[in-house]
Amino acid sequence: MHTVEKTPASIPSRWPMALAFAFSAIVLLAVAVLAWHESGQTAILIDALVLLLLLLLIALYRRTVAAALPRQVLKAGALQDAIFNSANFSCIATDAQGVIQIFNVGAERMLGYEAGEVVDRLTPASISDAQEIIARAQALSLELDTPITPGVEALVFKAMRGIEDIYEITHIRKDGSRFPAMLSVTALRDAQSKVIGYLLIGTDNTVRRQIEAEQALLDQRLQEQQQYTRSLVESNNAELEKARQVADKANRAKSEFLSSMSHELRTPLNAVLGFAQLMASDVPPPTVPQQRSLDQILKGGWYLLRLINEILDLAMIESGKVTMSEEAMSLLDVLQDCQAMIAPQAEKRGIAMHFPRCGKAFYVHADRTRVKQVMINLLSNAIKYNQGGGSVRVECRQRGNRVRASVTDSGAGLSTEQMAQLFQPFNRLGQESGMEEGTGIGLVVTRQLVELMGGEIGVDSTVGVGTTFWVEFKASSAPELVLGQGEVLPVVQENQESLRTLLYVEDNPANLALVEQLIARRSDLKLLTAIDAHLGMDLARTYQPDIILMDINLPGLSGFGALRLLHDDPLTSHIPVMALSANAVPRDIEKGLEAGFFRYLTKPIKVAEFMDALDVALHHAAAHGLADDIHAPR
């Protein structure tokens, strides 16, 4: 392979070294001059030594320069060899006529020629596609407005004019095969800027072309798919609209069915609950065994009523439209309710239940109905999947600003694989063929409810020992009355002959206790309570209260729905209904007043505002109420 003389592109400057030697020489000459002015043999001896040192210094300088030059030349030559011997790209140099003079290792590998076969014999045009060269010559002629001959001139014309030239062309190997190459062409000039040759550096562009071809194919397929999809959508708009209407109709039918079913179930339940309450308040009062039975009827009835309401809630959870009434509530109260409701199931299976004793209430900020639903689900699972004669332990404890309630059973426990599948819908962890009934969605709904209330749910289990499910909620303090500066609670007064009636519809016992405390201090009012809207409406029709105080977020039917039904009923349309809700943002208040609430009060209860609102409502009821005989109990 032919090579060219290799000279370093630049040699490190020798000026610092020359200056050092010159300075030393000047010092020696100064010493010699000083000694020359002295007389005697000592001066002659000094001059002779200085001359000898100057000769040695000159010899040392010449030797140093001579030794440094070859090292730089060798270093530059090694770099040049590495470039020209690289197999990663072709490096072809020509003379001014375009005849190849240098053909490096990379060119040999790419084109299959030995250097001796092309040097001084071929031009770059000889190893390139002739038709592409002709096309390039024509294109350059039009671009530069000058005739260009197909051949080497077409390949190097721009470089010859000092224009950067990078283009793609097809090379032809010695065996006749072809491949795309990306070329960079540069003119080589001498000291007088005369062109003495051309340098063509190329890389194999096959891989990039393949990638581009594959990408183009993918783009084409994507475009075809998009066109097909667009045409399909456009051609089926009518069908899609029809399908949407059918789906909407089905959703409406489902909602109407669920609403109708829940209403049909509520009607007899309300009668059961209403008469059970009446029996509980009979004179003389029921016996202790009868009272216990009535309590169980009421507990079970309220729970069944909530379950009916939750059927509707499931669809709302899935659509993200479930509403929450989050306020301060006693976790211990909920657990005591759950204990009474779950006790028969535990006794039937011989499961010992251990609940926290009366003590710290553990107030949390959550929706009472939803928390109860969550705990009932966890307790039911702990009983169902326990062993005969086993136990279930419920514990509460505060962890910083969180309160954790845990349910621990003594069942078979869960493996790591089962725990990983716990919250998957319709997955019963291999219990499908067991005796226990279930759908496999209870824990899914439970987790969704807990997370909607800003809580967390988790599980710890050991095979053969048992399982602990736990939920955590944000800690809160007990609901309390808000007294303004200088205000005090009204003094309890003796009952007078004529009492007006206030019906309070609220599902949170803590809030009920606060209102009972306030109404007990008024001599003109007596209190009726209901824990859901349907029971509240029945009591309103039966007892015709002067005022109705209603929570907004009630289990099942909301306060807004109850207000609408009360206004539509001739028996209750005249009764002023005031809202008392934890939803206290201006938008909620405005929405409540627009819906027709007489007043919209917010929690926590402000005593002065509450008492003033009662007085205004009573005055309104007296001025706009029906005849006195309507107020008599029916």
Summary of the structure (lengths in Angstrom):
residues: 634
radius of gyration: 49.2
end to end distance: 120.1
largest distance: 155.4
contacts: 1830
relative contact order: 0.05
helix: 52%
strand: 18%
